[in-house]
Amino acid sequence: MTNIKIAKAYRTTSNEALCVLTGITPIIIELENTAKLYHITGGKNQDTLYDATMNYRRWPHPAKAIELKNK
């Protein structure tokens, strides 16, 4: 129902087509991914499992990471 309102489509439009038009991942795929992650991690806190928190003051400045090459 939400995809229909976002895409401003007719109610006879297929759910798969609406997911493509709106760019929203189907709920079945999201649920499968969440269940797989839960089984892999054993229900532990997923936020701190993969990425360590880093103080934003230690982030490298974007201008230092870009290399410009002249032709």
N, C-alpha and C positions, 0 to 999 in steps of 0.2 A: 504494500500500500504506500509506503514511503517513497519507494523508487518511482512509482507512478506519478506522485505529486512533484518530485524533484524533476523528472524528465518531462512533465506535462504531457503525458502520453495517454492513450486510451487504455481502458481496463482489460482489453483483450490482448495487449502486448505481452509477449512471453517474459517470464522473470529473468531468463538468461540475457535476453536482448536489453532489458532495462538495466541489468547490472553492467553491461558493456557501455550503454549510453551514459549512465551516471558515474561510472568509475568506482562503484562500490563493490567490494568483494562479497560474494554470496555468503549468507550466514552459515551454511553447511560447511564451507571451507574454513571459515573462521573458527567454528566450533571444533573441527577436526584438528586444526593447528593448536588450539588451546589445550585440547585433550592430550595430544602428543607431547607438548611441552610439559604438561603436568606429570605425565608418566615418566618422562626423561628426568625431570628434576625431583621427583618424589614429593611434590607439593611444597618445596622450599620457596623462599622468596626469590622470584625470578629477576627482580630489579638489580640486586647486588650479585647475582650469580655469574653473569657474563661480563659486565662492564663495571670497572671500579669507578667510584665517583672521583672527579678531579676538580680542583678549585679552578674557577673560571679565570683567575688571575694568572694561572700557569699556562693557559692556552696560547699557542703561537699566534702571532699577529698574521692575518691573512696576506698582507702585503709582502711579508717575508717569505711566504711559501710559493708565490707566483713567480715564474720565470717568463720574461718577455723576450722573444727572439725576433730580431729584425731581418727581413729578407733583402 
